[in-house]
Amino acid sequence: MGFFTGAYQTGSMSTVSQEEANTFMSEFEELILDIDAFGIFTHNTTIALPMFIPGFGIGWGLFSAWSTGFAFAAITTTAPILENVPPLAILFLSPFGLMELTAYSLGISRSFILIRAVFKKHDLKQFIKPTIIEIGIVIGLLLAGGYLEFYMIELAQEEGLQMPGFDL
């Protein structure tokens, strides 16, 4: 969790030019144009599952965290009202942010456990059941988080709040 949070914070402190931010936002808005709760879940799951790959998952997870922080920096560039929102608040103060953070942290930590077991030449059969259980937990967290995030976005839109869609 600490490494993911650190990488996310580092990405959020990136300097993003207005041109880069505009390009990012146009691509981002196109990506989320017709997204629903299941689409959020699918997107987050395609990010999370590779995090279970021994060794690779650590790098993938940290890159995902950094790029999500960078996305926050880009959104902040185009929506200055968000400059006063601490980037870590998205992770730690939103229920879906906590769910996603927990899910991604499980994947990254399992990747570390598995690669360590490979290097120590442990029998990997003992890791199958815990890994499958953790994958199930991650899928459950991301499914619930996707529906909760979509609900909160819909609720904010009904209230007339202008929120750029921001997804981990």
PEDA-V787851 format. One record per residue. N is the residue number from 1. PHI is phi in whole degrees, 0 to 359 (NA if undefined). PSI is psi in radians with two decimals (none if undefined). Layout:
n=N phi=PHI psi=PSI
n=N phi=PHI psi=PSI
This chain:
n=1 phi=NA psi=-0.72
n=2 phi=297 psi=-0.76
n=3 phi=294 psi=-0.74
n=4 phi=299 psi=-0.82
n=5 phi=298 psi=-0.75
n=6 phi=297 psi=-0.75
n=7 phi=294 psi=-0.70
n=8 phi=298 psi=-0.82
n=9 phi=298 psi=-0.71
n=10 phi=299 psi=-0.79
n=11 phi=297 psi=-0.65
n=12 phi=289 psi=-0.32
n=13 phi=270 psi=0.04
n=14 phi=295 psi=2.56
n=15 phi=270 psi=2.13
n=16 phi=243 psi=2.15
n=17 phi=291 psi=2.77
n=18 phi=300 psi=-0.67
n=19 phi=296 psi=-0.81
n=20 phi=298 psi=-0.73
n=21 phi=296 psi=-0.75
n=22 phi=296 psi=-0.75
n=23 phi=298 psi=-0.82
n=24 phi=301 psi=-0.82
n=25 phi=295 psi=-0.66
n=26 phi=293 psi=-0.70
n=27 phi=291 psi=-0.69
n=28 phi=294 psi=-0.78
n=29 phi=296 psi=-0.63
n=30 phi=294 psi=-0.68
n=31 phi=296 psi=-0.71
n=32 phi=261 psi=0.12
n=33 phi=310 psi=-0.93
n=34 phi=245 psi=0.49
n=35 phi=284 psi=2.48
n=36 phi=238 psi=-3.01
n=37 phi=300 psi=-0.73
n=38 phi=292 psi=-0.58
n=39 phi=294 psi=-0.70
n=40 phi=297 psi=-0.79
n=41 phi=301 psi=-0.82
n=42 phi=298 psi=-0.79
n=43 phi=301 psi=-0.87
n=44 phi=294 psi=-0.60
n=45 phi=291 psi=-0.67
n=46 phi=292 psi=-0.41
n=47 phi=280 psi=-0.72
n=48 phi=285 psi=-0.72
n=49 phi=298 psi=-0.69
n=50 phi=297 psi=-0.30
n=51 phi=292 psi=-0.26
n=52 phi=276 psi=-0.19
n=53 phi=291 psi=2.19
n=54 phi=307 psi=2.19
n=55 phi=80 psi=-1.07
n=56 phi=303 psi=-0.68
n=57 phi=300 psi=-0.55
n=58 phi=295 psi=-0.90
n=59 phi=297 psi=-0.76
n=60 phi=299 psi=-0.76
n=61 phi=296 psi=-0.75
n=62 phi=291 psi=-0.65
n=63 phi=295 psi=-0.73
n=64 phi=299 psi=-0.73
n=65 phi=296 psi=-0.82
n=66 phi=299 psi=-0.79
n=67 phi=292 psi=-0.54
n=68 phi=291 psi=-0.70
n=69 phi=297 psi=-0.71
n=70 phi=298 psi=-0.70
n=71 phi=299 psi=-0.72
n=72 phi=299 psi=-0.72
n=73 phi=298 psi=-0.70
n=74 phi=294 psi=-0.74
n=75 phi=297 psi=-0.71
n=76 phi=297 psi=-0.62
n=77 phi=296 psi=-0.66
n=78 phi=271 psi=-0.31
n=79 phi=232 psi=1.40
n=80 phi=304 psi=-0.34
n=81 phi=299 psi=-0.42
n=82 phi=277 psi=-0.08
n=83 phi=302 psi=-0.50
n=84 phi=272 psi=-0.04
n=85 phi=269 psi=2.05
n=86 phi=296 psi=2.28
n=87 phi=305 psi=-0.63
n=88 phi=290 psi=-0.29
n=89 phi=297 psi=-0.60
n=90 phi=299 psi=-0.69
n=91 phi=285 psi=-0.82
n=92 phi=262 psi=-0.25
n=93 phi=248 psi=-0.09
n=94 phi=253 psi=2.38
n=95 phi=301 psi=-0.73
n=96 phi=289 psi=-0.54
n=97 phi=296 psi=-0.75
n=98 phi=295 psi=-0.67
n=99 phi=296 psi=-0.79
n=100 phi=293 psi=-0.73
n=101 phi=300 psi=-0.77
n=102 phi=296 psi=-0.78
n=103 phi=298 psi=-0.84
n=104 phi=295 psi=-0.66
n=105 phi=295 psi=-0.65
n=106 phi=299 psi=-0.78
n=107 phi=297 psi=-0.79
n=108 phi=295 psi=-0.76
n=109 phi=292 psi=-0.64
n=110 phi=294 psi=-0.65
n=111 phi=301 psi=-0.76
n=112 phi=295 psi=-0.79
n=113 phi=301 psi=-0.75
n=114 phi=291 psi=-0.74
n=115 phi=291 psi=-0.59
n=116 phi=295 psi=-0.72
n=117 phi=295 psi=-0.65
n=118 phi=296 psi=-0.83
n=119 phi=295 psi=-0.57
n=120 phi=273 psi=0.04
n=121 phi=59 psi=0.72
n=122 phi=280 psi=2.70
n=123 phi=291 psi=2.08
n=124 phi=284 psi=-0.20
n=125 phi=301 psi=-0.60
n=126 phi=292 psi=-0.26
n=127 phi=263 psi=-0.11
n=128 phi=295 psi=-0.92
n=129 phi=298 psi=-0.87
n=130 phi=299 psi=-0.61
n=131 phi=293 psi=-0.77
n=132 phi=297 psi=-0.72
n=133 phi=298 psi=-0.78
n=134 phi=295 psi=-0.66
n=135 phi=298 psi=-0.72
n=136 phi=298 psi=-0.74
n=137 phi=297 psi=-0.76
n=138 phi=299 psi=-0.80
n=139 phi=298 psi=-0.74
n=140 phi=298 psi=-0.80
n=141 phi=299 psi=-0.77
n=142 phi=289 psi=-0.57
n=143 phi=294 psi=-0.87
n=144 phi=297 psi=-0.75
n=145 phi=296 psi=-0.68
n=146 phi=297 psi=-0.77
n=147 phi=291 psi=-0.67
n=148 phi=293 psi=-0.76
n=149 phi=298 psi=-0.78
n=150 phi=298 psi=-0.75
n=151 phi=299 psi=-0.76
n=152 phi=292 psi=-0.64
n=153 phi=295 psi=-0.81
n=154 phi=300 psi=-0.75
n=155 phi=297 psi=-0.76
n=156 phi=296 psi=-0.68
n=157 phi=292 psi=-0.64
n=158 phi=295 psi=-0.59
n=159 phi=281 psi=-0.08
n=160 phi=83 psi=0.24
n=161 phi=282 psi=2.43
n=162 phi=265 psi=1.76
n=163 phi=244 psi=2.14
n=164 phi=294 psi=2.39
n=165 phi=296 psi=2.22
n=166 phi=228 psi=2.07
n=167 phi=236 psi=2.38
n=168 phi=284 psi=none
